[in-house]
Amino acid sequence: MIIEKLVVGPLFTNCYILAAGKGSEAVIIDPGAEANRILKTLREFEFKLRFILLTHSHFDHIGAVQEVAQATHAKICLYQDGESIPFIPDIFLKESKDILIDGLTLEIIYTPGHSQDSVSLYFPGHLFTGDLLFAGSVGRTDLAGGSMKDLISSLKEKILSLPDDTLIFPGHGPETKLGLEKKSNYFLKEVF
């Protein structure tokens, strides 16, 4: 399994490329900016990009979507029609429906709170949370469509039951482990 992380754009958004190995099919999560750099990385690993998965539709997570899609013919996937996005998704994601590529199955988990179209993407031992959960923090809820009540519900009902050794790959900042966040993340300790 290859997980290639690129930090892109002015808000330092984490963009992830996932594939079973060099030369295999790949998915990209949140190509927020710097399309040329993303495309160069795809070429270096000889990946065949099949899907562009968006954890939500905020500008810092979708900025390079159209350019990457046009260059690779990958399908753009979003939970629901986001707030005034400049493209039409090819696939609307549904909870518990999987995305399948060479040797990799990603489960879609609907996790509203940071936005109404937020999803997290899971395969055993790995969770890509977008702006739901960060190392030491949670996503802001003061933007349009945000709700602290929904964010807390998403964490409580859908995320905290995952194994403690699950690696968390957030939309910004460093990776962490779910068990560590349960013990040390102020927001999780205070609420749960």
Contact map, one row per residue, 1 for C-alpha under 8 A:
111000000000000001111000000000000000000000000000000000000000000000000000000000000000000000000000000000000000000000000000000000000000000000000000000000000000000000000000000000000000000000000000
111100000000000011111100000000000000000000000000000000000000000000000000000000000000000000000000000000000000000000000000000000000000000000000000000000000000000000000000000000000000000000000000
111110000000000111100000000000000000000000000000000000000000000000000000000000000000000000000000000000000000000000000000000000000000000000000000000000000000000000000000000000000000000000000000
011111000000000111000000000000000000000000000000000000000000000000000000000000000000000000000000000000000000000000000000000000000000000000000000000000000000000000000000000000000000000000000000
001111100000011110000000000000000000000000000000000000000000000000000000000000000000000000000000000000000000000000000000000000000000000000000000000000000000000000000000000000000000000000000000
000111110000011100000000000000000000010000000000000000000000000000000000000000000000000000000000000000000000000000000000000000000000000000000000000000000000000000000000000000000000000000000000
000011111001111000000000000000000000000000000000000000000000000000000000000000000000000000000000000000000000000000000000000000000000000000000000000000000000000000000000000000000000000000000000
000001111111111000000000000000111100000000000000000000000000000000000000000000000000000000000000000000000000000000000000000000000000000000000000000000000000000000000000000000000000000000000000
000000111111100000000000000000011100000000000000000000000001000000000000000000000000000000000000000000000000000000000000000000000000000000000000000000000000000000000000000000000000000000000000
000000011111100000000000000000000000000000000000000000000000000000000000000000000000000000000000000000000000000000000000000000000000000000000000000000000000000000000000000000000000000000000000
000000011111100000000000000000000000000000000000000000000001000000000000000000000000000000000000000000000000000000000000000000000000000000000000000000000000000000000000000000000000000000000000
000000111111110000000000000000000000000000000000000000000000000000000000000000000000000000000000000000000000000000000000000000000000000000000000000000000000000000000000000110000000000000000000
000000111111111000000000000001010000000000000000000000000001100000000000000000000000000000000000000000000000000000000000000000000000000000000000000000000000000000000000001110000000000000000000
000011110001111100000000000001010000000000000000000000000000000000000000000000000000000000000000000000000000000000000000000000000000000000000000000000000000000000000000011110000000000000000000
000011110000111110000000000111110000000000000000000000000000100000000000000000000000000000000000000000000000000000000000000000000000000000000000000000000000000000000000001000000000000000000000
001111000000011111000000000111100000000000000000000000000000000000000000000000000000000000000000000000000000000000000000000000000000000000000000000000000000000000000000000000000000000000000000
011110000000001111100000011110000000000000000000000000000000000000000000000000000000000000000000000000000000000000000000000000000000000000000000000000000000000000000000000000000000000000000000
111100000000000111110000011100000000000000000000000000000000000000000000000000000000000000000000000000000000000000000000000000000000000000000000000000000000000000000000000000000000000000000000
111000000000000011111101111000000000000000000010000000000000000000000000000000000000000000000000000011010000000000000000000000000000000000000000000000000000000000000000000000000000000000000000
110000000000000001111101110000000000000000000000000000000000000000000000000000000000000000000000000001110000000000000000000000000000000000000000000000000000000000000000000000000000000000000000
110000000000000000111111000000000000000000000000000000000000000000000000000000000000000000000000000000000000000000000000000000000000000000000000000000000000000000000000000000000000000000000000
010000000000000000111111000000000000000000001110000000000000000000000000000000000000000000000000000000000000000000000000000000000000000000000000000000000000000000000000000000000000000000000000
000000000000000000001111100000000000000000001111000000000000000000000000000000000000000000000000000000000000000000000000000000000000000000000000000000000000000000000000000000000000000000000000
000000000000000000111111110000000000000000000111000000000000000000000000000000000000000000000000000001000000000000000000000000000000000000000000000000000000000000000000000000000000000000000000
000000000000000000110011111000000000000000000011110000000000000000000000000000000000000000000000000011000000000000000000000000000000000000000000000000000000000000000000000000000000000000000000
000000000000000011110001111100000000000000000011111000000000000000000000000000000000000000000000000011000000000000000000000000000000000000000000000000000000000000000000000000000000000000000000
000000000000000011100000111110000000000000000000111110000000000000000000000000000000000000000000000010000000000000000000000000000000000000000000000000000000000000000000000000000000000000000000
000000000000001111000000011111100000000000000000101110000000000000000000000000000000000000000000000000000000000000000000000000000000000000000000000000000000000000000000000000000000000000000000
000000000000001110000000001111100000000000000000000111100000000000000000000000000000000000000000000000000000000000000000000000000000000000000000000000000000000000000000000000000000000000000000
000000000000111100000000000111110000000000000000000111100000110010000000000000000000000000000000000000000000000000000000000000000000000000000000000000000000000000000000001000000000000000000000
000000010000001100000000000111111110010000000000000100000000111110010000000000000000000000000000000000000000000000000000000000000000000000000000000000000000000000000000000000000000000000000000
000000011000111000000000000001111100000000000000000000000011111110000000000000000000000000000000000000000000000000000000000000000000000000000000000000000000000000000000000000000000000000000000
000000011000000000000000000000111110000000000000000000000001111100000000000000000000000000000000000000000000000000000000000000000000000000000000000000000000000000000000000000000000000000000000
000000011000000000000000000000111111110000000000000000000000000100000000000000000000000000000000000000000000000000000000000000000000000000000000000000000000000000000000000000000000000000000000
000000000000000000000000000000101111111000000000000000000000000110110000000000000000000000000000000000000000000000000000000000000000000000000000000000000000000000000000000000000000000000000000
000000000000000000000000000000000111111100000000000000000000000000000000000000000000000000000000000000000000000000000000000000000000000000000000000000000000000000000000000000000000000000000000
000000000000000000000000000000000111111110000000000000000000000000000000000000000000000000000000000000000000000000000000000000000000000000000000000000000000000000000000000000000000000000000000
000001000000000000000000000000100111111111000000000000000000000000010000000000000000000000000000000000000000000000000000000000000000000000000000000000000000000000000000000000000000000000000000
000000000000000000000000000000000011111111100000000000000000000000010010000000000000000000000000000000000000000000000000000000000000000000000000000000000000000000000000000000000000000000000000
000000000000000000000000000000000001111111110000000000000000000000000000000000000000000000000000000000000000000000000000000000000000000000000000000000000000000000000000000000000000000000000000
000000000000000000000000000000000000111111111000000000000000000000000000000000000000000000000000000000000000000000000000000000000000000000000000000000000000000000000000000000000000000000000000
000000000000000000000000000000000000011111111111100000000000000000000000000000000000000000000000000000000000000000000000000000000000000000000000000000000000000000000000000000000000000000000000
000000000000000000000000000000000000001111111110000000000000000000000000000000000000000000000000000000000000000000000000000000000000000000000000000000000000000000000000000000000000000000000000
000000000000000000000000000000000000000111111110000000000000000000000000000000000000000000000000000000000000000000000000000000000000000000000000000000000000000000000000000000000000000000000000
000000000000000000000110000000000000000011111110000000000000000000000000000000000000000000000000000000000000000000000000000000000000000000000000000000000000000000000000000000000000000000000000
000000000000000000000111000000000000000001111111000000000000000000000000000000000000000000000000000000000000000000000000000000000000000000000000000000000000000000000000000000000000000000000000
000000000000000000100111110000000000000001111111100000000000000000000000000000000000000000000000000000000000000000000000000000000000000000000000000000000000000000000000000000000000000000000000
000000000000000000000011110000000000000001000111110000000000000000000001000000000000000000000000000000000000000000000000000000000000000000000000000000000000000000000000000000000000000000000000
000000000000000000000000111100000000000001000011111100000000000000000001110000000000000000000000000000000000000000000000000000000000000000000000000000000000000000000000000000000000000000000000
000000000000000000000000111000000000000000000001111100000000000000000001111000000000000000000000000010000000000000000000000000000000000000000000000000000000000000000000000000000000000000000000
000000000000000000000000011100000000000000000000111110000000000000000000011110000000000000000000000000000000000000000000000000000000000000000000000000000000000000000000000000000000000000000000
000000000000000000000000001111100000000000000000111111000000000010001000011110000000000000000000000000000000000000000000000000000000000000000000000000000000000000000000000000000000000000000000
000000000000000000000000001111000000000000000000001111100000000000000000000111000000000000000000000000000000000000000000000000000000000000000000000000000000000000000000000000000000000000000000
000000000000000000000000000011000000000000000000000111111000110000000000000111100000000000000000000000000000000000000010000000000000000000000000000000000000000000000000000000000000000000000000
000000000000000000000000000011000000000000000000000011111000100000000000000001100000000000000000000000000000000000001111100000001110000000000000000000000000000000000000000000000000000000000000
000000000000000000000000000000000000000000000000000001111100100000000000000001100100000000000000000000000000000000101110000000000100000000000000000000000000000000000000000000000000000000000000
000000000000000000000000000000000000000000000000000001111110110000000000000001000110100000000000000000000000000000001100000000000000000000000000000000000000000000000000000000000000000000000000
000000000000000000000000000000000000000000000000000000011111110000000000000000000010000000000000000000000000000000000000000000000000000000000000000000000000000000000000000000000000000000000000
000000000000000000000000000000010000000000000000000000001111111000000000000000000000000000000000000000000000000000000000000000000000000000000000000000000000000000000000000000000000000000000000
000000001010100000000000000000011000000000000000000000000111111000000000000000000000000000000000000000000000000000000000000000000000000000000000000000000000000000000000000000000000000000000000
000000000000101000000000000001111000000000000000000001111111111000000000000000000000000000000000000000000000000000000000000000000000000000000000000000000000000000000000000000000000000000000000
000000000000000000000000000001111000000000000000000001001111111110000000000000000000000000000000000000000000000000000000000000000000000000000000000000000000000000000000000000000000000000000000
000000000000000000000000000000111000000000000000000000000011111111000000000000000000000000000000000000000000000000000000000000000000000000000000000000000000000000000000000000000000000000000000
000000000000000000000000000000111110000000000000000000000000011111110000000000000000000000000000000000000000000000000000000000000000000000000000000000000000000000000000000000000000000000000000
000000000000000000000000000001110010000000000000000100000000011111111000000100000000000000000000000000000000000000000000000000000000000000000000000000000000000000000000000000000000000000000000
000000000000000000000000000000000000000000000000000000000000001111111100000000000000001000000000000000000000000000000000000000000000000000000000000000000000000000000000000000000000000000000000
000000000000000000000000000000000010000000000000000000000000000111111110000000000000000000000000000000000000000000000000000000000000000000000000000000000000000000000000000000000000000000000000
000000000000000000000000000000100010011000000000000000000000000111111111110000000000000000000000000000000000000000000000000000000000000000000000000000000000000000000000000000000000000000000000
000000000000000000000000000000000000000000000000000100000000000011111111111100000000000000000000000000000000000000000000000000000000000000000000000000000000000000000000000000000000000000000000
000000000000000000000000000000000000000000000000000000000000000001111111110000000000000000000000000000000000000000000000000000000000000000000000000000000000000000000000000000000000000000000000
000000000000000000000000000000000000001000000000000000000000000000111111100000000000000000000000000000000000000000000000000000000000000000000000000000000000000000000000000000000000000000000000
000000000000000000000000000000000000000000000001110000000000000000011111110000000000000000000000000000000000000000000000000000000000000000000000000000000000000000000000000000000000000000000000
000000000000000000000000000000000000000000000000110000000000000000011111111000000000000000000000000000000000000000000000000000000000000000000000000000000000000000000000000000000000000000000000
000000000000000000000000000000000000000000000000111100000000000000011101111100000000000000000000000000000000000000000000000000000000000000000000000000000000000000000000000000000000000000000000
000000000000000000000000000000000000000000000000011100000000000000001000111110000000000011100000000000000000000000000000000000000000000000000000000000000000000000000000000000000000000000000000
000000000000000000000000000000000000000000000000001111000000000010001000011111000000000011100000000000000000000000000000000000000000000000000000000000000000000000000000000000000000000000000000
000000000000000000000000000000000000000000000000001111000000000000000000001111100000000011111000000000000000000000000000000000000000000000000000000000000000000000000000000000000000000000000000
000000000000000000000000000000000000000000000000000011111000000000000000000111111100000010111000000000000000000000001000000000000000000000000000000000000000000000000000000000000000000000000000
000000000000000000000000000000000000000000000000000001110000000000000000000011111000000000011100000000000000010000001110000000000000000000000000000000000000000000000000000000000000000000000000
000000000000000000000000000000000000000000000000000000000000000000000000000001111100000000011000000000000000000000001000000000000000000000000000000000000000000000000000000000000000000000000000
000000000000000000000000000000000000000000000000000000000000000000000000000001111110100110010000000000000000000000001000000000000000000000000000000000000000000000000000000000000000000000000000
000000000000000000000000000000000000000000000000000000011000000000000000000001011111100000000000000000000000000000001000000000000000000000000000000000000000000000000000000000000000000000000000
000000000000000000000000000000000000000000000000000000001100000000000000000000001111100000000000000000000000000000000000000000000000000000000000000000000000000000000000000000000000000000000000
000000000000000000000000000000000000000000000000000000000000000000000000000000000111110000000000000000000000000000000000000000000000000000000000000000000000000000000000000000000000000000000000
000000000000000000000000000000000000000000000000000000001000000000000000000000001111111100000000000000000000000000000000000000000000000000000000000000000000000000000000000000000000000000000000
000000000000000000000000000000000000000000000000000000000000000000000000000000000001111100000000000000000000000000000000000000000000000000000000000000000000000000000000000000000000000000000000
000000000000000000000000000000000000000000000000000000000000000001000000000000000000111110000000000000000000000000000000000000000000000000000000000000000000000000000000000000000000000000000000
000000000000000000000000000000000000000000000000000000000000000000000000000000001000111111000000000000000000000000000000000000000000000000000000000000000000000000000000000000000000000000000000
000000000000000000000000000000000000000000000000000000000000000000000000001111001000001111110000000000000000000000000000000000000000000000000000000000000000000000000000000000000000000000000000
000000000000000000000000000000000000000000000000000000000000000000000000001110000000000111110000000000000000000000000000000000000000000000000000000000000000000000000000000000000000000000000000
000000000000000000000000000000000000000000000000000000000000000000000000001111000000000011111000000000000000000000000000000000000000000000000000000000000000000000000000000000000000000000000000
000000000000000000000000000000000000000000000000000000000000000000000000000011111000000011111100000000000000000000000000000000000000000000000000000000000000000000000000000000000000000000000000
000000000000000000000000000000000000000000000000000000000000000000000000000011110000000000111110100000000001000000000000000000000000000000000000000000000000000000000000000000000000000000000000
000000000000000000000000000000000000000000000000000000000000000000000000000000100000000000011111100000000001010000000000000000000000000000000000000000000000000000000000000000000000000000000000
000000000000000000000000000000000000000000000000000000000000000000000000000000000000000000001111100000000011110000000000000000000000000000000000000000000000000000000000000000000000000000000000
000000000000000000000000000000000000000000000000000000000000000000000000000000000000000000000111110000000011100000000000000000000000000000000000000000000000000000000000000000000000000000000000
000000000000000000000000000000000000000000000000000000000000000000000000000000000000000000001111111000000011000000000000000000000000000000000000000000000000000000000000000000000000000000000000
000000000000000000000000000000000000000000000000000000000000000000000000000000000000000000000001111100001111000000000000000000000000000000000000000000000000000000000000000000000000000000000000
000000000000000000000000000000000000000000000000000000000000000000000000000000000000000000000000111110001111000000000000000000000000000000000000000000000000000000000000000000000000000000000000
000000000000000000000000000000000000000000000000000000000000000000000000000000000000000000000000011111111100000000000000000000000000000000000000000000000000000000000000000000000000000000000000
000000000000000000100000111000000000000000000000010000000000000000000000000000000000000000000000001111111000000000000000000000000000000000000000000000000000000000000000000000000000000000000000
000000000000000000110001110000000000000000000000000000000000000000000000000000000000000000000000000111110000000000000000000000000000000000000000000000000000000000000000000000000000000000000000
000000000000000000010000000000000000000000000000000000000000000000000000000000000000000000000000000111111000000000000000000000000000000000000000000000000000000000000000000000000000000000000000
000000000000000000110000000000000000000000000000000000000000000000000000000000000000000000000000000111111100000000000000001000000000000000000000000000000000000000000000000000000000000000000000
000000000000000000000000000000000000000000000000000000000000000000000000000000000000000000000000011110111110000000000000001000000000000000000000000000000000000000000000000000000000000000000000
000000000000000000000000000000000000000000000000000000000000000000000000000000000000000000000000011100011111000000000000111000000000000000000000000000000000000000000000000000000000000000000000
000000000000000000000000000000000000000000000000000000000000000000000000000000000000000000000011111000001111100000000000111000000000000000000000000000000000000000000000000000000000000000000000
000000000000000000000000000000000000000000000000000000000000000000000000000000000000000000001111111000000111110000000011110000000000000000000000000000000000000000000000000000000000000000000000
000000000000000000000000000000000000000000000000000000000000000000000000000000000000000000000011000000000011111000000011110000000000000000000000000000000000010000000000000000000000000000000000
000000000000000000000000000000000000000000000000000000000000000000000000000000100000000000000110000000000001111100001111000000000000000000000000000000000100000000000000000000000000000000000000
000000000000000000000000000000000000000000000000000000000000000000000000000000000000000000000000000000000000111110001111000000000001000000000000000001100110010000000000000000000000000000000000
000000000000000000000000000000000000000000000000000000000000000000000000000000000000000000000000000000000000011111111110000000000001000000000000011001100100000000000000000000000000000000000000
000000000000000000000000000000000000000000000000000000000000000000000000000000000000000000000000000000000000001111110100000000000001000000101000111111110100000000000000000000000000000000000000
000000000000000000000000000000000000000000000000000000000000000000000000000000000000000000000000000000000000000111110100000000000011000000111010111100100000000000000000000000000000000000000000
000000000000000000000000000000000000000000000000000000010000000000000000000000000000000000000000000000000000000111111100000000000000000000001011111000000000000000000000000000000000000000000000
000000000000000000000000000000000000000000000000000000000000000000000000000000000000000000000000000000000000000111111100000000000000000000000000110000000000000000000000000000000000000000000000
000000000000000000000000000000000000000000000000000000111000000000000000000001111100000000000000000000000000011100111110000000000000000000000000000000000000000000000000000000000000000000000000
000000000000000000000000000000000000000000000000000000111000000000000000000000100000000000000000000000000000011111111111000000000111000000000000000000000000000000000000000000000000000000000000
000000000000000000000000000000000000000000000000000001110000000000000000000000100000000000000000000000000001111100001111100000001100000000000000000000000000000000000000000000000000000000000000
000000000000000000000000000000000000000000000000000000100000000000000000000000000000000000000000000000000001111000000111110000111101000000000000000000000000000000000000000000000000000000000000
000000000000000000000000000000000000000000000000000000100000000000000000000000000000000000000000000000000111100000000011111000111000000000000000000000000000000000000000000000000000000000000000
000000000000000000000000000000000000000000000000000000000000000000000000000000000000000000000000000000000111100000000001111111110000000000000000000000000000000000000000000000000000000000000000
000000000000000000000000000000000000000000000000000000000000000000000000000000000000000000000000000000011110000000000000111111100000000000000000000000000000000000000000000000000000000000000000
000000000000000000000000000000000000000000000000000000000000000000000000000000000000000000000000000000000000000000000000011111100000000000000000000000000000000000000100000000000000000000000000
000000000000000000000000000000000000000000000000000000000000000000000000000000000000000000000000000000000000000000000000011111100000000000000000000000000000000000101110000000000000000000000000
000000000000000000000000000000000000000000000000000000000000000000000000000000000000000000000000000000000000000000000000011111110000000000000000000000000000000000000111100000000000000000000000
000000000000000000000000000000000000000000000000000000000000000000000000000000000000000000000000000000000000000000000001111111111000000000000000000000000000000000000111100000000000000000000000
000000000000000000000000000000000000000000000000000000000000000000000000000000000000000000000000000000000000000000000001110001111100000000000000000000000000000000000001111000000000000000000000
000000000000000000000000000000000000000000000000000000100000000000000000000000000000000000000000000000000000000000000011100000111111110000000000000000000000000000000001111000000000000000000000
000000000000000000000000000000000000000000000000000000110000000000000000000000000000000000000000000000000000000000000111000000011111100000000000000000000000000000000000111100000000000000000000
000000000000000000000000000000000000000000000000000000100000000000000000000000000000000000000000000000000000000001000100000000001111110001110000000000000000000000000000011100000000000000000000
000000000000000000000000000000000000000000000000000000000000000000000000000000000000000000000000000000000000001111000101000000001111110001100000000000100000000000000000010000000000000000000000
000000000000000000000000000000000000000000000000000000000000000000000000000000000000000000000000000000000000000000000000000000001111111011100000000000000000000000000000010000000000000000000000
000000000000000000000000000000000000000000000000000000000000000000000000000000000000000000000000000000000000000000000000000000001011111111100000000000000000000000000001011111110000000000000000
000000000000000000000000000000000000000000000000000000000000000000000000000000000000000000000000000000000000000000000000000000000000111111000000000000000000000000000000010011110000100010000000
000000000000000000000000000000000000000000000000000000000000000000000000000000000000000000000000000000000000000000000000000000000000011111000000000000000000000000000000000000000000100111100000
000000000000000000000000000000000000000000000000000000000000000000000000000000000000000000000000000000000000000000000000000000000000111111100000000000000000000000000000000000000000000011100000
000000000000000000000000000000000000000000000000000000000000000000000000000000000000000000000000000000000000000000000000000000000011111111110000000000000000000000000000000000000000000000100000
000000000000000000000000000000000000000000000000000000000000000000000000000000000000000000000000000000000000000011000000000000000011110011111000000000000000000000000000000000000000000000000000
000000000000000000000000000000000000000000000000000000000000000000000000000000000000000000000000000000000000000001000000000000000010000001111110010000000000000000000000000000000000000000000000
000000000000000000000000000000000000000000000000000000000000000000000000000000000000000000000000000000000000000011100000000000000000000000111110111100100000000000000000000000000000000000000000
000000000000000000000000000000000000000000000000000000000000000000000000000000000000000000000000000000000000000000000000000000000000000000011111011000000000000000000000000000000000000000000000
000000000000000000000000000000000000000000000000000000000000000000000000000000000000000000000000000000000000000001100000000000000000000000011111110000000000000000000000000000000000000000000000
000000000000000000000000000000000000000000000000000000000000000000000000000000000000000000000000000000000000000000100000000000000000000000000111110000000000000000000000000000000000000000000000
000000000000000000000000000000000000000000000000000000000000000000000000000000000000000000000000000000000000000011110000000000000000000000001011111000000000000000000000000000000000000000000000
000000000000000000000000000000000000000000000000000000000000000000000000000000000000000000000000000000000000000111110000000000000000000000011111111101000000000000000000000000000000000000000000
000000000000000000000000000000000000000000000000000000000000000000000000000000000000000000000000000000000000000111100000000000000000000000001100111111100000000000000000000000000000000000000000
000000000000000000000000000000000000000000000000000000000000000000000000000000000000000000000000000000000000000011000000000000000000000000001000011111110000000000000000000000000000000000000000
000000000000000000000000000000000000000000000000000000000000000000000000000000000000000000000000000000000000000010000000000000000000000000000000001111111000000000000000000000000000000000000000
000000000000000000000000000000000000000000000000000000000000000000000000000000000000000000000000000000000000001110000000000000000000000000000000011111111100000000000000000000000000000000000000
000000000000000000000000000000000000000000000000000000000000000000000000000000000000000000000000000000000000001111000000000000000001000000001000001111111110000000000000000000000000000000000000
000000000000000000000000000000000000000000000000000000000000000000000000000000000000000000000000000000000000000010000000000000000000000000000000000111111111000000000000000000000000000000000010
000000000000000000000000000000000000000000000000000000000000000000000000000000000000000000000000000000000000000000000000000000000000000000000000000011111111110000000000000000000000000000000000
000000000000000000000000000000000000000000000000000000000000000000000000000000000000000000000000000000000000011110000000000000000000000000000000000001111111111000000000000000000000000000000000
000000000000000000000000000000000000000000000000000000000000000000000000000000000000000000000000000000000000001000000000000000000000000000000000000000111111111100000000000000000000000000000000
000000000000000000000000000000000000000000000000000000000000000000000000000000000000000000000000000000000000000000000000000000000000000000000000000000011111111110000000000000000000000000000001
000000000000000000000000000000000000000000000000000000000000000000000000000000000000000000000000000000000000000000000000000000000000000000000000000000001111111110000000000000000000000000000000
000000000000000000000000000000000000000000000000000000000000000000000000000000000000000000000000000000000000101000000000000000000000000000000000000000001111111111000000000000000000000000000000
000000000000000000000000000000000000000000000000000000000000000000000000000000000000000000000000000000000000000000000000000000000000000000000000000000000111111111000000000000000000000000000000
000000000000000000000000000000000000000000000000000000000000000000000000000000000000000000000000000000000000000000000000000000000000000000000000000000000011111111100000000000000100010000000000
000000000000000000000000000000000000000000000000000000000000000000000000000000000000000000000000000000000000000000000000000000000000000000000000000000000001111111100000000000000000000000000000
000000000000000000000000000000000000000000000000000000000000000000000000000000000000000000000000000000000000000000000000000000000000000000000000000000000000011111110100000000000100000000000000
000000000000000000000000000000000000000000000000000000000000000000000000000000000000000000000000000000000000000000000000000010000000000000000000000000000000000111111100000000000110000000000000
000000000000000000000000000000000000000000000000000000000000000000000000000000000000000000000000000000000000000000000000000000000000000000000000000000000000000001111100000000001111000000000000
000000000000000000000000000000000000000000000000000000000000000000000000000000000000000000000000000000000000000000000000000010000000000000000000000000000000000000111110000000001110000000000000
000000000000000000000000000000000000000000000000000000000000000000000000000000000000000000000000000000000000000000000000000111100000000000000000000000000000000001111111000000001110000000000000
000000000000000000000000000000000000000000000000000000000000000000000000000000000000000000000000000000000000000000000000000011100000000000000000000000000000000000001111100000111100000000000000
000000000000000000000000000000000000000000000000000000000000000000000000000000000000000000000000000000000000000000000000000001111000010000000000000000000000000000000111110000111100000000000000
000000000000000000000000000000000000000000000000000000000000000000000000000000000000000000000000000000000000000000000000000001111100000000000000000000000000000000000011111001110000000000000000
000000000000010000000000000000000000000000000000000000000000000000000000000000000000000000000000000000000000000000000000000000011111111000000000000000000000000000000001111111100000000000000000
000000000000111000000000000001000000000000000000000000000000000000000000000000000000000000000000000000000000000000000000000000011110010000000000000000000000000000000000111110000000000000000000
000000000001110000000000000000000000000000000000000000000000000000000000000000000000000000000000000000000000000000000000000000000110010000000000000000000000000000000000011111000000000000000000
000000000001110000000000000000000000000000000000000000000000000000000000000000000000000000000000000000000000000000000000000000000000011000000000000000000000000000000000011111100000000000000000
000000000000000000000000000000000000000000000000000000000000000000000000000000000000000000000000000000000000000000000000000000000000011000000000000000000000000000000000110111110000000000000000
000000000000000000000000000000000000000000000000000000000000000000000000000000000000000000000000000000000000000000000000000000000000011000000000000000000000000000000011110011111000000000000000
000000000000000000000000000000000000000000000000000000000000000000000000000000000000000000000000000000000000000000000000000000000000011000000000000000000000000000000011100001111101100000000000
000000000000000000000000000000000000000000000000000000000000000000000000000000000000000000000000000000000000000000000000000000000000000000000000000000000000000000011111000000111111100000000000
000000000000000000000000000000000000000000000000000000000000000000000000000000000000000000000000000000000000000000000000000000000000000000000000000000000000000101111111000000011111110000000000
000000000000000000000000000000000000000000000000000000000000000000000000000000000000000000000000000000000000000000000000000000000000000000000000000000000000000000111100000000001111111000000000
000000000000000000000000000000000000000000000000000000000000000000000000000000000000000000000000000000000000000000000000000000000000000000000000000000000000000000010000000000011111111110000000
000000000000000000000000000000000000000000000000000000000000000000000000000000000000000000000000000000000000000000000000000000000000001100000000000000000000000000000000000000011111111110010000
000000000000000000000000000000000000000000000000000000000000000000000000000000000000000000000000000000000000000000000000000000000000000000000000000000000000000100000000000000000111111110011000
000000000000000000000000000000000000000000000000000000000000000000000000000000000000000000000000000000000000000000000000000000000000000000000000000000000000000000000000000000000011111110011000
000000000000000000000000000000000000000000000000000000000000000000000000000000000000000000000000000000000000000000000000000000000000000100000000000000000000000000000000000000000001111111011000
000000000000000000000000000000000000000000000000000000000000000000000000000000000000000000000000000000000000000000000000000000000000001110000000000000000000000000000000000000000001111111111000
000000000000000000000000000000000000000000000000000000000000000000000000000000000000000000000000000000000000000000000000000000000000000110000000000000000000000000000000000000000000000111111100
000000000000000000000000000000000000000000000000000000000000000000000000000000000000000000000000000000000000000000000000000000000000000111000000000000000000000000000000000000000000000011111110
000000000000000000000000000000000000000000000000000000000000000000000000000000000000000000000000000000000000000000000000000000000000000000000000000000000000000000000000000000000000111111111111
000000000000000000000000000000000000000000000000000000000000000000000000000000000000000000000000000000000000000000000000000000000000000000000000000000000000000000000000000000000000011111111111
000000000000000000000000000000000000000000000000000000000000000000000000000000000000000000000000000000000000000000000000000000000000000000000000000000000000000000000000000000000000000001111111
000000000000000000000000000000000000000000000000000000000000000000000000000000000000000000000000000000000000000000000000000000000000000000000000000000010000000000000000000000000000000000111111
000000000000000000000000000000000000000000000000000000000000000000000000000000000000000000000000000000000000000000000000000000000000000000000000000000000001000000000000000000000000000000011111
